[in-house]
């Protein structure tokens, strides 16, 4: 009997998501463990593997379908000896299985997609453009006309690669009529599930968390010198340590010294985290994502550096797994590479602190009553006053400043 493919529960709090891509087409051989679909959750795009082996006999939930509930039948696998004829008697079973999807979807006013929903057959006339959500966003950002693109995805669906191949190609010129004012180029870019969740969380954080801010200037000439020397030794190994890597390591060691800043608030208790897990803000097309460097205080600087780069790439590509971005006790947001001198970040709940890091720049300083110059980096700590008092925040920043201004300590094994 054909085997239904159900949307699995990707994480403990996952109830529904968007099927953003199918990596197999009807008729393809599928081995258990093969990459089967991409699912867009409220945080990232997660790769889902095939649970069994067989031939992909049907796709019942095409790419781009939103709010697909956990346990929904999204496709069918045929086993050895079975053919498309076996699918005819399987329709009732699919409908029954789909109806078993969690009640949470119904409570949220979301219906599980009908098994009858399918993309149009090639050549079929339709006014609807079938494209993945990511392809639509990229097309909108680069003014690419989707009607001019032939999709290479299942049933002709337009994929990211199809849009990227058409960026910069001019659309056919329209026939000249009469002179008139140029049309405005306003574009409405649909909000992804990720961006909607980010918006809700940030709004709640700003409204509900009593933020206060502490700012400190750190001299980073010694840090820049250590980085330059270190990268000279690491060049052959293909490792390059950034200022942000050193900052994350300094934050981790400062939290080890001041554990009261590594905390979160609840009505019942203030939780002080036993592990030093640092969330590092990464800008993506879908918004800000904060992958986590776990046990950052215990890892060598080079390992922290390599891990940050790997996580950042996965975040940009939308390939983070839930355990790579859920949790964390403290966040770091660095806009120094954009030339931003100073800013205040919104706290990432349930964490109590986030450090906003600005650019290092030459400024005038006074030493022993005389004017001099130094490279200063301004850092602002946003603090949840319910969980962390001002004195604790100040103590953390003092420890952070010591590590930044004595950077040789960051190279030691801890």
Helices and strands as residue ranges (DSSP letters): E 3-6, E 16-22, E 29-30, E 35-40, E 45-49, E 54-59, E 68-69, E 73-78, G 84-90, H 91-99, H 103-107, H 133-141, G 146-148, G 154-156, H 160-164, H 193-208, E 211-219, H 221-234, G 235-237, H 243-257, G 259-261, E 263-265, E 270-272, E 278-284, E 287-293, H 301-317, G 322-324, E 330-334, G 336-338, E 353-367, E 370-384, H 390-405, G 407-411
